């Protein structure tokens, strides 16, 4: 039976307090996170326990702004469908994608690796549209999970991927393309605050293991 998994409940509560406080006045629907968690569990078609079958010793995480030649080492995680497409075009097929289906989600259709699909109060409609099209989906949520889903500390797809690798026991994480000074998709107040929060949360995750962050 597939069960919900919570990675470090105290850290999950702490990170939620951080991002809800930082963005409480910017119009995000945090109250909708509870409904989103219920919806997401209906789309689970991969056992979260599969995560432990992967080799997490060294992890390379690619975020959308990454540039230059890819240098994949160990397990490879792409953040968003946009990055998956870039990597595949460069001859690299990631093992996992961490996404909330808001940046080129069509590129995720047909991907054979694990998709950690994140549900929150502002993306339920998009989640329902794409989650059922994934070959191997493990839902992630922002509140206590129900059914088959996972709660990983963090807020953005990028810092959540870092936390996941750290909790899975990675001894070295290389992050490619995290550059808060170069917003992508859009450049507004919400995005700028999100990137600041993501940077802080990656620093928190660095207490758990070695993390090398590159802006390209």
Number of C-alpha atoms within 10 A of each C-alpha: 6 13 14 20 19 18 15 13 14 11 15 20 15 12 21 18 11 16 20 15 10 15 16 11 9 11 9 14 13 18 12 16 20 18 14 26 28 18 18 27 21 16 22 23 18 20 17 21 12 10 15 10 7 10 13 22 15 18 24 25 28 30 26 25 17 20 13 9 9 16 10 19 12 17 19 21 28 28 26 27 25 21 23 27 21 19 21 11 10 12 10 15 19 24 16 22 26 28 27 27 23 14 16 14 20 14 16 24 14 11 19 15 17 23 28 27 27 30 32 24 18 16 18 19 11 14 23 16 12 17 27 15 15 21 17 22 25 27 32 31 28 25 23 19 23 19 18 24 32 26 24 28 29 29 23 20 21 27 29 25 27 28 23 20 24 23 16 16 16 22 15 18 24 20 24 24 20 23 18 18 10 13 16 12 9 10 10 10 10 15 15 16 16 19 21 14 22 22 19 16 23 20 15 15 23 16 10 14 16 15 21 12 17 13 15 17
